[in-house]
Amino acid sequence: MAETSLIAEPGKQEIIITREFDAPRDLVFKACTDPELVAQWWGPKGTTTTIEQMDAKPGGTWRVVQRDAGGNTFAMHGVFHDVTPPERVVDTVEYEGMPGHVVLETETLEDLGGGRTRMTDHLVFQSVEDRDAMLQPDMKEEMVSTTELLAEVLQRQISQKQAAPAR
């Protein structure tokens, strides 16, 4: 099973999350920009995600609402700054429960050959304090479980494609 690497050096305003997937880069890119697929993996296990808006193009906006088993609602939104298929997405992320704390996210997809892709998610926070708030044990676990859910969605997509009759 692929491991998710999370690097957060003391005193820096960034988190770097890396994961390799047994899926081609174009499929990983689609899973990160197609609202129907994003809804299946975004957020920790046990939450339901609704994509209210996702216009994956420069200047496009997005908004996601999550609901946990206890009925609590969490919303995030942002703006896409760069969308370069199938290699990169740059956007902002703002958790609506803490307005004014914006994160710049650069997601890079590297084709490793043989149908494998390395995703590097580089998050830059406005302050070390904001970054450290994301490093609480439950938040780290949520970031890792999200990549596990993405891997499951990718494998389902590959299985469905292989099972589809040839045309």
MIVO-524357 format. One line per 10 residues: for each residue x, y, z of N, C-alpha, C, CB. Coordinates in Angstrom, 3 decimals, padded with zeros to 6 digits. Glycine has a CB too. Example, Ala and Ser with C-alpha at 12.3 -4.5 7.8 and 13.67 -1.06 7.14 Angstrom:
013.190:-005.690:007.800:012.300:-004.500:007.800:013.200:-003.300:007.800:011.308:-004.473:009.046; 012.850:-002.250:007.080:013.670:-001.060:007.140:012.900:000.030:007.870:014.084:-000.598:005.725 .
//
This chain:
000.838:-001.186:000.000:000.000:000.000:000.000:000.881:001.247:000.000:-000.953:000.000:001.218; 000.514:002.226:-000.797:001.286:003.461:-000.894:001.159:004.256:000.401:000.817:004.309:-002.098; 002.240:004.875:000.766:002.266:005.699:001.965:002.088:007.165:001.577:003.588:005.494:002.749; 001.448:007.908:002.454:001.331:009.344:002.279:002.401:009.990:003.135:-000.097:009.862:002.656; 003.220:010.815:002.510:004.279:011.529:003.222:003.794:012.938:003.524:005.601:011.560:002.392; 003.993:013.370:004.752:003.612:014.717:005.156:004.842:015.365:005.782:002.392:014.703:006.157; 005.321:016.437:005.155:006.497:017.145:005.654:006.073:018.527:006.121:007.604:017.243:004.561; 006.411:018.846:007.360:006.121:020.156:007.938:007.301:020.529:008.830:004.762:020.149:008.749; 008.221:021.296:008.265:009.419:021.673:009.012:009.074:022.740:010.043:010.524:022.179:008.058; 009.644:022.629:011.244:009.374:023.618:012.296:009.683:025.040:011.826:010.196:023.295:013.550 .
008.773:025.941:012.166:008.986:027.351:011.861:008.676:027.774:010.445:010.363:027.693:012.147; 008.261:026.835:009.591:007.919:027.186:008.210:006.406:027.264:008.047:008.513:026.157:007.220; 005.985:027.992:007.028:004.560:028.219:006.785:003.979:027.217:005.802:004.337:029.624:006.270; 004.608:026.060:005.630:004.151:025.149:004.588:004.020:023.716:005.082:005.093:025.196:003.416; 003.199:022.986:004.360:003.066:021.541:004.506:003.189:020.969:003.106:001.697:021.129:005.197; 003.970:019.898:002.970:004.097:019.226:001.677:003.619:017.791:001.859:005.580:019.273:001.139; 002.590:017.432:001.101:001.998:016.099:001.173:002.295:015.400:-000.159:000.437:016.167:001.462; 002.846:014.198:-000.077:003.192:013.454:-001.286:002.598:012.057:-001.205:004.729:013.385:-001.477; 002.089:011.588:-002.341:001.515:010.239:-002.415:001.648:009.746:-003.843:000.016:010.223:-001.954; 001.987:008.477:-004.000:002.015:007.855:-005.320:000.756:007.022:-005.498:003.289:006.980:-005.502 .
000.226:007.059:-006.707:-000.998:006.331:-007.022:-000.754:005.382:-008.192:-002.147:007.310:-007.350; -001.410:004.231:-008.154:-001.376:003.281:-009.256:-002.457:003.680:-010.260:-001.585:001.812:-008.748; -002.260:004.841:-010.854:-003.225:005.374:-011.822:-002.493:006.341:-012.738:-004.430:006.081:-011.106; -002.916:006.401:-014.006:-002.268:007.335:-014.928:-002.557:008.790:-014.546:-002.735:007.068:-016.365; -001.625:009.659:-014.895:-001.704:011.072:-014.505:-002.989:011.744:-014.973:-000.516:011.824:-015.058; -003.453:011.458:-016.194:-004.677:012.125:-016.666:-005.884:011.748:-015.819:-004.945:011.771:-018.129; -005.923:010.514:-015.311:-007.024:010.099:-014.450:-006.932:010.773:-013.076:-007.030:008.571:-014.295; -005.725:010.891:-012.536:-005.550:011.570:-011.245:-005.967:013.035:-011.393:-004.065:011.462:-010.745; -005.556:013.674:-012.486:-005.940:015.066:-012.724:-007.462:015.196:-012.784:-005.305:015.589:-014.033; -008.109:014.292:-013.520:-009.574:014.336:-013.630:-010.221:014.172:-012.259:-010.080:013.238:-014.592 .
-009.687:013.257:-011.445:-010.262:013.020:-010.115:-010.113:014.238:-009.207:-009.598:011.807:-009.464; -009.156:015.112:-009.526:-008.922:016.315:-008.718:-009.667:017.539:-009.237:-007.445:016.616:-008.668; -010.280:017.433:-010.412:-010.943:018.606:-011.003:-012.385:018.354:-011.434:-010.159:019.079:-012.189; -012.823:017.107:-011.451:-014.192:016.761:-011.839:-015.051:016.739:-010.575:-014.244:015.376:-012.587; -016.032:017.632:-010.466:-016.816:017.721:-009.230:-017.441:016.394:-008.783:-017.903:018.735:-009.409; -017.882:015.593:-009.737:-018.502:014.306:-009.397:-017.499:013.384:-008.704:-019.060:013.625:-010.664; -016.257:013.375:-009.184:-015.233:012.528:-008.577:-014.699:013.135:-007.276:-014.082:012.307:-009.562; -014.508:014.440:-007.249:-014.010:015.110:-006.036:-014.936:014.824:-004.855:-013.889:016.642:-006.264; -016.236:014.834:-005.098:-017.211:014.591:-004.023:-017.047:013.212:-003.394:-018.628:014.738:-004.558; -016.446:012.280:-004.139:-016.289:010.908:-003.641:-015.082:010.734:-002.721:-016.168:009.956:-004.804 .
-014.134:011.677:-002.745:-012.926:011.465:-001.949:-012.525:012.634:-001.058:-011.805:011.155:-002.850; -013.032:013.814:-001.309:-012.574:014.974:-000.550:-013.130:014.941:000.867:-012.985:016.276:-001.252; -012.245:014.964:001.806:-012.642:015.003:003.210:-012.343:013.689:003.892:-014.119:015.333:003.341; -012.290:013.745:005.175:-011.969:012.520:005.916:-013.086:011.495:005.795:-011.712:012.837:007.392; -012.733:010.237:006.037:-013.734:009.171:006.026:-014.825:009.517:007.035:-013.087:007.783:006.355; -016.047:009.182:006.687:-017.174:009.456:007.578:-017.870:010.775:007.297:-016.708:009.445:008.991; -017.369:011.540:006.328:-018.044:012.783:005.968:-018.704:012.621:004.603:-017.047:013.975:005.959; -019.725:013.420:004.371:-020.380:013.501:003.073:-019.997:014.842:002.483:-021.945:013.335:003.183; -019.524:014.828:001.253:-019.050:016.051:000.611:-019.970:016.423:-000.541:-017.603:015.882:000.111; -020.371:017.677:-000.550:-021.174:018.229:-001.638:-020.353:019.313:-002.317:-022.542:018.794:-001.119 .
-020.193:019.187:-003.618:-019.489:020.206:-004.388:-020.545:021.182:-004.887:-018.659:019.578:-005.582; -020.612:022.353:-004.274:-021.605:023.344:-004.681:-021.171:024.087:-005.934:-021.858:024.333:-003.554; -019.849:024.223:-006.094:-019.327:024.931:-007.244:-017.901:024.448:-007.485:-019.379:026.477:-007.033; -017.538:024.207:-008.751:-016.167:023.845:-009.082:-015.948:024.131:-010.558:-015.874:022.347:-008.746; -015.362:025.279:-010.820:-015.066:025.713:-012.179:-013.547:025.726:-012.325:-015.692:027.131:-012.490; -012.980:024.544:-012.642:-011.524:024.341:-012.650:-010.877:024.984:-013.869:-011.194:022.847:-012.617; -010.745:026.297:-013.811:-010.041:027.069:-014.839:-009.494:028.320:-014.148:-010.996:027.442:-016.064; -008.462:028.935:-014.702:-007.935:030.142:-014.063:-009.037:031.186:-013.846:-006.805:030.741:-014.912; -009.145:031.663:-012.622:-010.193:032.621:-012.258:-011.487:031.958:-011.829:-010.469:033.535:-013.411; -011.615:030.647:-012.045:-012.818:029.923:-011.638:-012.853:029.760:-010.121:-012.882:028.545:-012.326 .
-014.037:029.578:-009.597:-014.188:029.441:-008.150:-014.695:028.049:-007.795:-015.144:030.511:-007.601; -014.545:027.716:-006.514:-015.046:026.443:-006.020:-015.580:026.633:-004.605:-013.936:025.357:-006.052; -016.522:025.777:-004.219:-017.046:025.751:-002.857:-017.475:024.321:-002.545:-018.243:026.755:-002.683; -017.031:023.835:-001.382:-017.295:022.477:-000.933:-017.933:022.547:000.449:-015.988:021.623:-000.910; -018.965:021.733:000.670:-019.601:021.639:001.983:-019.528:020.181:002.429:-021.093:022.153:001.943; -019.047:019.984:003.649:-018.940:018.638:004.211:-019.843:018.526:005.428:-017.472:018.306:004.588; -020.406:017.319:005.599:-021.231:017.026:006.771:-020.691:015.768:007.419:-022.741:016.861:006.390; -020.501:015.831:008.744:-020.009:014.643:009.440:-021.185:013.854:010.004:-019.023:015.035:010.571; -020.874:012.717:010.622:-021.916:011.823:011.138:-022.763:012.498:012.211:-021.288:010.553:011.702; -022.207:013.483:012.896:-022.945:014.202:013.939:-023.811:015.324:013.398:-021.987:014.763:014.943 .
-023.821:015.511:012.064:-024.645:016.550:011.459:-023.955:017.906:011.380:-025.915:016.689:012.228; -022.702:017.985:011.813:-021.959:019.245:011.725:-021.606:019.533:010.273:-020.677:019.194:012.595; -021.632:020.811:009.919:-021.350:021.243:008.556:-020.076:022.079:008.532:-022.537:022.043:007.976; -019.229:021.810:007.538:-017.980:022.536:007.342:-017.901:022.942:005.874:-016.738:021.670:007.763; -017.611:024.207:005.615:-017.554:024.681:004.231:-016.199:025.334:003.953:-018.706:025.681:003.947; -015.751:025.161:002.718:-014.505:025.764:002.239:-014.751:026.301:000.840:-013.324:024.733:002.247; -013.982:027.309:000.492:-014.083:027.845:-000.866:-012.728:028.377:-001.303:-015.157:028.959:-000.945; -012.630:028.707:-002.580:-011.396:029.260:-003.092:-011.504:029.639:-004.556:-010.278:028.284:-002.898; -010.343:030.017:-005.098:-010.242:030.453:-006.484:-009.117:029.671:-007.145:-009.994:031.994:-006.581; -009.358:029.232:-008.371:-008.311:028.576:-009.161:-007.446:029.658:-009.807:-008.929:027.622:-010.252 .
-006.135:029.537:-009.658:-005.210:030.507:-010.244:-004.513:029.955:-011.485:-004.171:030.926:-009.214; -004.245:028.648:-011.485:-003.611:028.003:-012.632:-004.148:026.582:-012.718:-002.043:028.014:-012.511; -004.575:026.207:-013.899:-005.022:024.834:-014.144:-004.354:024.408:-015.449:-006.620:024.719:-014.223; -003.354:023.540:-015.324:-002.580:023.081:-016.478:-002.718:021.565:-016.583:-001.075:023.499:-016.356; -003.733:021.083:-017.353:-003.927:019.643:-017.472:-002.739:018.976:-018.137:-005.191:019.343:-018.253; -002.358:017.794:-017.752:-002.753:017.072:-016.534:-001.694:017.201:-015.436:-002.998:015.588:-016.851; -001.001:018.347:-015.393:000.158:018.396:-014.505:000.054:019.280:-013.273:001.295:018.832:-015.266; -000.807:020.288:-013.251:-000.774:021.200:-012.110:-002.103:021.924:-011.907:000.338:022.213:-012.292; -002.415:022.137:-010.617:-003.546:022.974:-010.221:-003.049:023.870:-009.089:-004.802:022.105:-009.775; -003.268:025.175:-009.236:-002.940:026.128:-008.180:-004.237:026.823:-007.792:-001.840:027.166:-008.645 .
-004.559:026.769:-006.493:-005.783:027.401:-006.026:-005.598:027.894:-004.594:-006.971:026.420:-006.115; -006.580:028.638:-004.136:-006.605:029.047:-002.737:-007.667:028.232:-002.016:-006.882:030.576:-002.597; -007.471:028.102:-000.707:-008.404:027.379:000.152:-008.682:028.262:001.366:-007.830:025.968:000.580; -009.955:028.486:001.636:-010.332:029.243:002.830:-011.455:028.499:003.545:-010.773:030.701:002.463; -011.170:028.066:004.769:-012.170:027.405:005.593:-013.103:028.486:006.117:-011.513:026.589:006.766; -014.394:028.343:005.848:-015.342:029.397:006.191:-015.537:029.557:007.701:-016.672:029.113:005.537; -015.130:028.536:008.474:-015.198:028.636:009.928:-014.106:029.528:010.500:-015.106:027.263:010.544; -013.102:029.845:009.670:-012.009:030.739:010.071:-011.717:031.703:008.926:-010.724:029.927:010.457; -012.643:032.613:008.644:-012.448:033.507:007.504:-011.169:034.333:007.646:-013.651:034.435:007.351; -010.568:034.614:006.491:-009.362:035.430:006.469:-008.068:034.632:006.544:-009.402:036.394:007.591 .
-008.166:033.337:006.756:-006.980:032.479:006.822:-006.907:031.667:005.524:-007.027:031.531:008.086; -006.265:032.242:004.525:-006.232:031.654:003.184:-004.937:030.862:002.992:-006.360:032.756:002.096; -005.081:029.696:002.371:-003.948:028.826:002.065:-003.766:028.810:000.549:-004.170:027.371:002.629; -002.520:028.903:000.088:-002.213:028.751:-001.325:-001.784:027.311:-001.542:-001.105:029.757:-001.791; -002.490:026.617:-002.430:-002.230:025.200:-002.689:-001.737:025.017:-004.118:-003.502:024.353:-002.441; -000.615:024.321:-004.257:-000.110:023.947:-005.583:-000.031:022.429:-005.612:001.302:024.608:-005.890; -000.847:021.846:-006.464:-000.891:020.391:-006.604:-000.207:020.042:-007.919:-002.372:019.842:-006.562; 000.882:019.259:-007.824:001.649:018.880:-008.999:001.541:017.375:-009.198:003.129:019.315:-008.862; 001.301:016.955:-010.437:001.174:015.538:-010.774:002.324:015.150:-011.694:-000.202:015.237:-011.446; 003.105:014.181:-011.253:004.272:013.725:-012.012:004.005:012.318:-012.553:005.558:013.741:-011.124 .
004.141:012.161:-013.869:003.964:010.860:-014.515:005.202:010.022:-014.231:003.725:011.011:-016.060; 005.029:008.918:-013.510:006.138:008.033:-013.161:006.307:006.905:-014.168:005.927:007.456:-011.777; 005.431:006.860:-015.177:005.470:005.777:-016.157:004.762:004.549:-015.611:006.920:005.435:-016.535; 004.399:003.656:-016.492:003.744:002.414:-016.080:002.401:002.626:-015.404:004.638:001.658:-015.159; 001.721:003.727:-015.733:000.408:003.982:-015.139:000.467:004.432:-013.691:-000.428:002.754:-015.231; 001.584:004.995:-013.269:001.750:005.485:-011.892:001.944:006.998:-011.903:002.957:004.789:-011.195; 001.451:007.649:-010.839:001.526:009.101:-010.727:001.910:009.489:-009.308:000.185:009.753:-011.123; 002.805:010.460:-009.202:003.141:011.041:-007.893:002.452:012.395:-007.783:004.699:011.185:-007.708; 001.666:012.551:-006.739:001.010:013.820:-006.446:001.778:014.500:-005.314:-000.498:013.610:-006.064; 002.124:015.751:-005.534:002.732:016.559:-004.484:001.815:017.747:-004.255:004.193:017.017:-004.863 .
001.337:017.870:-003.037:000.424:018.948:-002.655:001.202:019.877:-001.729:-000.891:018.391:-001.956; 001.507:021.076:-002.216:002.301:022.048:-001.473:001.349:023.133:-000.949:003.440:022.668:-002.375; 001.182:023.174:000.353:000.288:024.128:000.995:001.115:025.211:001.667:-000.635:023.425:002.019; 000.844:026.475:001.340:001.541:027.598:001.957:000.514:028.421:002.739:002.276:028.478:000.879; 000.756:028.531:004.036:-000.149:029.234:004.936:000.323:030.669:005.136:-000.247:028.504:006.290; -000.574:031.532:005.612:-000.227:032.935:005.828:000.689:033.129:007.030:-001.484:033.754:006.012; 000.685:032.171:007.935:001.543:032.281:009.111:001.910:030.883:009.602:000.841:033.093:010.236; 002.958:030.818:010.407:003.353:029.554:011.021:002.228:029.079:011.946:004.697:029.708:011.808; 001.566:030.020:012.621:000.466:029.664:013.534:-000.676:028.981:012.782:-000.060:030.919:014.258; -001.026:029.520:011.609:-002.082:028.895:010.799:-001.658:027.484:010.381:-002.397:029.760:009.542 .
-000.409:027.366:009.957:000.105:026.062:009.551:000.061:025.084:010.717:001.536:026.190:009.017; 000.520:025.517:011.875:000.553:024.638:013.041:-000.849:024.191:013.461:001.240:025.342:014.202; -001.848:025.037:013.247:-003.229:024.654:013.570:-003.676:023.471:012.714:-004.186:025.848:013.364; -003.144:023.379:011.486:-003.485:022.260:010.600:-002.734:020.985:010.963:-003.189:022.631:009.158; -001.765:021.095:011.852:-000.941:019.934:012.195:-001.408:019.227:013.463:000.497:020.359:012.359; -002.585:019.550:013.943:-003.117:018.835:015.086:-003.297:017.374:014.678:-004.465:019.465:015.577; -003.156:016.430:015.621:-003.205:015.004:015.255:-004.420:014.614:014.408:-003.197:014.170:016.505; -005.611:015.114:014.728:-006.790:014.723:013.954:-006.739:015.296:012.538:-008.068:015.186:014.662; -006.151:016.481:012.369:-006.061:017.066:011.037:-005.053:016.302:010.167:-005.664:018.549:011.134; -003.944:015.873:010.753:-002.971:015.058:010.006:-003.644:013.783:009.515:-001.732:014.714:010.890 .
-004.391:013.144:010.414:-005.087:011.901:010.074:-006.089:012.147:008.944:-005.809:011.324:011.317; -006.779:013.286:008.976:-007.745:013.612:007.928:-007.053:013.796:006.578:-008.525:014.880:008.299; -005.882:014.440:006.584:-005.161:014.645:005.322:-004.741:013.302:004.724:-003.919:015.544:005.542; -004.275:012.385:005.564:-003.854:011.066:005.093:-005.066:010.264:004.611:-003.110:010.300:006.214; -006.168:010.295:005.370:-007.341:009.513:004.964:-007.921:010.029:003.655:-008.411:009.547:006.059; -007.773:011.317:003.381:-008.247:011.871:002.122:-007.481:011.278:000.944:-008.116:013.394:002.126; -006.160:011.118:001.084:-005.393:010.519:-000.018:-005.752:009.043:-000.179:-003.872:010.675:000.229; -006.097:008.372:000.922:-006.528:006.973:000.832:-007.851:006.877:000.076:-006.669:006.350:002.243; -008.767:007.803:000.358:-010.039:007.817:-000.364:-009.824:008.107:-001.845:-010.987:008.856:000.243; -008.905:009.021:-002.163:-008.598:009.312:-003.561:-008.077:008.055:-004.260:-007.563:010.456:-003.663 .
-007.199:007.318:-003.599:-006.674:006.069:-004.182:-007.815:005.092:-004.469:-005.636:005.412:-003.229; -008.795:005.001:-003.568:-009.944:004.108:-003.770:-010.776:004.557:-004.971:-010.825:004.065:-002.502; -011.007:005.856:-005.106:-011.772:006.383:-006.240:-011.040:006.085:-007.545:-012.004:007.909:-006.086; -009.732:006.285:-007.555:-008.945:006.004:-008.766:-009.042:004.533:-009.147:-007.470:006.397:-008.557; -008.945:003.637:-008.179:-009.032:002.200:-008.481:-010.421:001.832:-009.001:-008.702:001.364:-007.228; -011.482:002.447:-008.453:-012.839:002.197:-008.969:-012.957:002.663:-010.411:-013.895:002.908:-008.098; -012.385:003.834:-010.711:-012.447:004.359:-012.070:-011.718:003.425:-013.043:-011.841:005.775:-012.126; -010.554:002.927:-012.629:-009.788:002.006:-013.475:-010.560:000.706:-013.676:-008.402:001.715:-012.852; -011.142:000.180:-012.611:-011.912:-001.070:-012.705:-013.118:-000.906:-013.618:-012.371:-001.523:-011.313; -013.817:000.230:-013.499:-014.989:000.475:-014.345:-014.580:000.581:-015.809:-015.719:001.759:-013.903 .
-013.450:001.240:-016.053:-012.966:001.389:-017.431:-012.600:000.018:-018.021:-011.737:002.341:-017.476; -011.954:-000.840:-017.208:-011.564:-002.161:-017.678:-012.773:-003.067:-017.898:-010.609:-002.804:-016.690; -013.829:-002.857:-017.093:-015.018:-003.694:-017.201:-015.943:-003.255:-018.334:-015.773:-003.680:-015.893; -015.764:-002.016:-018.802:-016.646:-001.494:-019.853:-016.387:-002.269:-021.154:-016.417:000.048:-020.067; -017.463:-002.616:-021.866:-017.291:-003.328:-023.137:-016.586:-002.437:-024.163:-018.659:-003.795:-023.687; -015.725:-003.054:-024.953:-015.014:-002.321:-026.010:-016.002:-001.855:-027.064:-013.912:-003.202:-026.655; -015.765:-000.693:-027.608:-016.658:-000.144:-028.644:-015.993:-000.198:-029.981:-017.066:001.294:-028.325 .
//
